[in-house]
Amino acid sequence: MSSGTNFNLEERTFLFAQSTRAFCKTVTHSVINIQDIKQVVRSSGSVAANYIEANESLSKADFIYRLKVCRKEAKETRLWLELIDIEDKPELKLKKSTLSNEAYQLMLIFNAIIKKSS
């Protein structure tokens, strides 16, 4: 994911979605986890897709709206990540925590851009 100095959000959101998918492949696919995995894959990809849409926005209002969607989807991704059960694979705890933190950092970044753009 990011090195902390990467400000290319299009790439960063893509890498976030990609890393989330890689994590989901390693999780035990139980009946409950399958539903949460589907949700986290959708929402993490939506962060990246909506950021692309924001960059291609037709107006300032459209740009702000798309960033709000990005923020919402990042928040949702964080929720789904936290719900994924990894009790049988404690070695995944760090990766799960890293992804959750990245979702939170993206929320903060989108929030700052929204405030500066409003």
BABA-949152 format. One line per field, with one value per residue (C-alpha): residue number from 1; residue in three letters; y, x, z. Coordinates in steps of 0.1 Angstrom, whole numbers, plus 5000, padded with zeros to 4 digits. Layout:
! BABA-949152
seq = [NUM/...] .
type = [ALA/...] .
Y = [Y/...] .
X = [X/...] .
Z = [Z/...] .
! end
This chain:
! BABA-949152
seq = [1/2/3/4/5/6/7/8/9/10/11/12/13/14/15/16/17/18/19/20/21/22/23/24/25/26/27/28/29/30/31/32/33/34/35/36/37/38/39/40/41/42/43/44/45/46/47/48/49/50/51/52/53/54/55/56/57/58/59/60/61/62/63/64/65/66/67/68/69/70/71/72/73/74/75/76/77/78/79/80/81/82/83/84/85/86/87/88/89/90/91/92/93/94/95/96/97/98/99/100/101/102/103/104/105/106/107/108/109/110/111/112/113/114/115/116/117/118] .
type = [MET/SER/SER/GLY/THR/ASN/PHE/ASN/LEU/GLU/GLU/ARG/THR/PHE/LEU/PHE/ALA/GLN/SER/THR/ARG/ALA/PHE/CYS/LYS/THR/VAL/THR/HIS/SER/VAL/ILE/ASN/ILE/GLN/ASP/ILE/LYS/GLN/VAL/VAL/ARG/SER/SER/GLY/SER/VAL/ALA/ALA/ASN/TYR/ILE/GLU/ALA/ASN/GLU/SER/LEU/SER/LYS/ALA/ASP/PHE/ILE/TYR/ARG/LEU/LYS/VAL/CYS/ARG/LYS/GLU/ALA/LYS/GLU/THR/ARG/LEU/TRP/LEU/GLU/LEU/ILE/ASP/ILE/GLU/ASP/LYS/PRO/GLU/LEU/LYS/LEU/LYS/LYS/SER/THR/LEU/SER/ASN/GLU/ALA/TYR/GLN/LEU/MET/LEU/ILE/PHE/ASN/ALA/ILE/ILE/LYS/LYS/SER/SER] .
Y = [5000/5035/5045/5075/5099/5088/5115/5099/5091/5073/5048/5047/5038/5012/4996/4997/4978/4954/4947/4942/4916/4898/4898/4883/4854/4844/4845/4813/4814/4805/4811/4844/4856/4851/4877/4902/4895/4903/4936/4946/4938/4960/4989/4990/4989/5017/5040/5037/5039/5070/5087/5083/5097/5127/5134/5134/5155/5179/5205/5215/5201/5168/5166/5172/5147/5120/5126/5122/5089/5079/5088/5069/5038/5040/5041/5012/4992/4997/4983/4952/4946/4946/4921/4895/4867/4857/4839/4807/4826/4850/4857/4878/4903/4927/4927/4933/4961/4977/4977/4991/5019/5026/5029/5053/5074/5076/5088/5116/5125/5127/5147/5172/5176/5181/5208/5226/5224/5236] .
X = [5000/5012/5046/5033/5047/5025/5000/4987/4953/4942/4970/4966/4929/4936/4963/4940/4913/4939/4953/4918/4911/4944/4936/4901/4917/4935/4905/4886/4855/4829/4792/4793/4827/4816/4789/4813/4840/4816/4807/4843/4854/4826/4831/4869/4867/4840/4865/4889/4862/4845/4879/4884/4849/4857/4888/4866/4838/4819/4815/4828/4795/4800/4836/4826/4797/4820/4845/4817/4809/4846/4846/4814/4827/4860/4841/4819/4850/4864/4832/4833/4869/4863/4835/4855/4863/4900/4900/4912/4941/4957/4986/4961/4956/4983/4971/4935/4946/4967/4939/4915/4939/4944/4906/4906/4935/4916/4885/4906/4922/4888/4874/4902/4898/4860/4865/4891/4870/4837] .
Z = [5000/5006/5019/5037/5011/4982/4974/4942/4955/4923/4927/4965/4963/4936/4957/4987/4967/4954/4989/5003/4977/4984/5021/5014/4995/5026/5050/5058/5036/5061/5056/5074/5061/5025/5029/5046/5020/4992/5008/5016/4980/4966/4990/4987/4949/4951/4969/4939/4913/4928/4932/4894/4889/4912/4891/4860/4876/4855/4882/4917/4932/4914/4926/4962/4959/4946/4974/4999/4983/4986/5022/5028/5010/5029/5062/5051/5040/5075/5090/5068/5074/5112/5108/5089/5113/5115/5148/5131/5114/5140/5116/5096/5124/5113/5077/5088/5111/5084/5059/5085/5093/5056/5052/5081/5066/5033/5052/5068/5034/5017/5045/5043/5006/5010/5036/5015/4984/5000] .
! end
